[in-house]
């Protein structure tokens, strides 16, 4: 998920938004993609857990 988010953010080409891109922009992209990727992965793991416990609730 983190790799997928990283490649998606790179597809936006954030460097074009700045006349002179900050030197820390690559680090910000890595940190932002790590945070978003972690949140997405946590969501999917929680969703899979909820779906797997659904038959027990219906009994």
C-alpha positions in Angstrom: 0.0 0.0 0.0 2.8 2.4 0.8 4.5 1.7 -2.5 1.2 2.2 -4.4 0.6 5.5 -2.6 4.1 6.6 -3.3 3.8 6.0 -7.0 0.4 7.7 -7.1 1.8 10.8 -5.4 4.8 10.9 -7.8 2.3 10.8 -10.6 1.0 14.3 -9.6 4.5 15.8 -10.3 4.4 18.2 -7.3 7.6 19.8 -8.5 5.7 21.7 -11.2 3.7 23.5 -8.5 6.8 25.4 -7.3 9.1 27.7 -9.1 12.0 26.5 -7.0 10.9 23.2 -5.3 12.1 22.9 -1.7 15.0 20.6 -1.0 12.8 18.6 1.4 10.0 17.9 -1.0 11.2 14.3 -1.7 11.3 13.6 2.1 7.8 15.1 2.4 6.5 12.9 -0.4 8.0 9.8 1.3 6.5 10.7 4.7 3.1 11.6 3.3 2.9 8.4 1.2 3.9 6.4 4.3 1.1 7.9 6.4 -1.5 7.5 3.7 -0.4 4.0 2.8 -0.5 3.0 6.5 -4.0 4.4 6.9 -5.3 2.6 3.8 -3.7 -0.7 4.8 -5.2 -0.4 8.3 -8.6 0.2 6.8 -8.4 -2.8 4.5 -7.2 -5.1 7.3 -10.0 -3.9 9.6 -12.5 -4.3 6.8 -11.3 -7.9 6.1 -11.6 -8.7 9.8 -15.1 -7.3 10.0 -16.2 -9.3 7.0 -14.7 -12.5 8.4 -16.6 -12.1 11.6 -19.9 -11.3 9.9 -21.1 -15.0 9.7 -20.7 -15.3 13.5 -22.9 -12.2 14.0 -25.7 -13.6 11.8 -26.0 -16.8 13.7 
